[in-house]
Amino acid sequence: MKKNIVIQISVLFLVLTSTSAQTYTQAFDSVFANVSRAGANTGILYERVLPFANLTNFNSLLSNPDTSNCSHFFRAANELRRATFNLPCPIAPKDSILKICESDPDLIQIGMLHFDINTFDTNMLHQKLFFDGDSILQEDTSVSGSLYNEEMLFVASPLRSIINTDNPRFYCVDCIYSYSY
């Protein structure tokens, strides 16, 4: 975790000092341009975004409590959408989701995110990546082992912040959010 924070702070520093208007994800992609993503077979690399939803710790025993709410759910969905690379994103935009939610005041939609994602293996990151003479990040391909871990992620939440009904009915809209490669 400590090494991931160092990476994120370094990329954030590059974004803040950049003369062009780069997003964090664009800066991350430019810093890691020479690093292969072949081992990131899920198509989602969580380090490409700032982890405000804390999804890598969300389902772990370390997080207490690991509950979600409407706001957290949409933050998590947005992070996963932005962390997706080179593939069509399987997560509907927030506006599309909210249109579904407004259909019936007694119908409470339950959103689910169920994904396999990749994160950096911090031990391999330290062994495989280095800066060359021009201060460009490179990957040492002679070191065996994958640079990526695969993790399963599950988040569920009602898609309303406030529920004002005496006769709630619940409807699962996970088909919009659940995706596996």
N, C-alpha and C positions, 0 to 999 in steps of 0.2 A: 504494500500500500504506500509506503514511504517513497519508493522509487517512482510509482505512478504519479504521485503528487509533484515530484521534481520534474518529471516530463511535462505535466500539465502546466506548471508554473513557467517552464522554459518556453513552451509554445505560446502561452499567454503573453509573455514578455515580448516575443517576436511579433505578435499581433499588435500590441500596444505601441511598439517602436517602429512598426512598418509605415512607410509613407503611403502605401496604397491601402484602400479600405478592405482589408482581408478579414474574414470571419475566423474564428478559432479553428473550425474544420478545414478551411482553405490553408491556413498557416500550418496546421498539423500535416496535411497532405503534402505541402511543399517541403517541410522538414524531413518527412519520411518517404520522399519520392524514390529513393534508391533502395528501399527496404521492400522485399517481396511480401505480397499478401497471399501467396499461394497456399499457405497453411491456415489461413483464415477462411475456412470453407463454409461458414454460415452466411457470409456476406455482410455481417454486422460486426464492426470493430468498435467497441464501446469507448475506447480511449480517444476516438475522433471527436468527442463532445465533452464539454465540462459536465461532470456528473452531479448535477443538482438533485436529481431523483435518487441518487445513491443506489442504483440498481444492482451493482455487483455485491453489495452487502445486504440488500433488501431481504433475500430469502435465507440468509445465513443465520446461524445461531447467535452471532454477535449482535445482530440488530434487535433492539428491543424498544418498542414492539415493531413488528414488521407488518403494520397495517397501512392501507392506502385509503385515500379519499378522492373525490372528484378532481381536485386540483393536482394532487400527486399523480393521478392516473394520466391526465393530459400532459403533464410535464414529462412523464416517463415515455409516453407515446411519441412526443415530439423529439426527445433525445434518441429514441430508437430509429425514428424516421431519418434524422440527420446523420446517424452513425452508419446507416446502410450505404454501401459503396458498390458501384458497377452493376447494380441490379435494380429492377423496378421495386420501389418501396411498397411492401405489403400493407402498410398502415394507412388508413384513411385520414385525411386532414381533419382537424378539430371542427371546422365548420360543417363538414359532412356528418360527423358524429352528432353534433348538436341538433341538426335537422331531424335526425332519427329520434332523438330524445324528446323533441317538442310535440310529437304526434298525439299523445294522450296523457293528460295530467295524472291519471291513476296508474299508468304503466311506467314502472321503474326499470330502466335498462341497466343491466350489469355488464360492464366492459371487462374484457379479459385480455391480457397480454401473455402469450405463452410462446416464447422464442428460445432458440439456441443462439447464443451470442459468443463472440470471441473477445478475449482480453489478452493483453500481453502477459507472458510468463516472465515475471520480473527477474528470475534467476537467469534465464536464457537471454533476456534483454541485455543484461550486464555482460554476458559472455560474447554475444554475437554482434552487437552494435558498437561502432567506434567512429570517431571523427578523423577524416583524412587530413593531409597537409593543408588543404584549402578550407578546413573547418566545415566540411560537408559530411553529413551522417551517412555512413556506409554499413553494409551488412557483411560479416565474415561468413561466407558460405562453406568454409572448411570445417566449421564447428557444426557437429551433427545435433539434431534435436529441433523440435518445433519452437518457434518464437511465440506461438499462440496457445492459450488454453481455451477449451470450450466449456461454457457454462449454460445451464438451463435457467431460464428466467420465467417466473410466474407472478403476475400482479392482477388482482381483481378488485373492482370497486363499483359502487353505484355511480351512475353518470349524472347525478344531481347532488348539489351541495345541501339543499333543503328539501325534505319530502313533506308536503302538506296534503295528505289524503287519509281518509279513514279506511279506504279499500284498496290498498296497494296491490298491484300485480307485478310480478317480476319477470323480466324477459332478458335472456342472455344474448348478447350481440357479439359473442366471441368470434364468430366467423369473419368479422371485419378485421380483427386484430391478430388472430392466431395464424402463425405461418411457420412452416418448417421446410428446410431445403433438403 
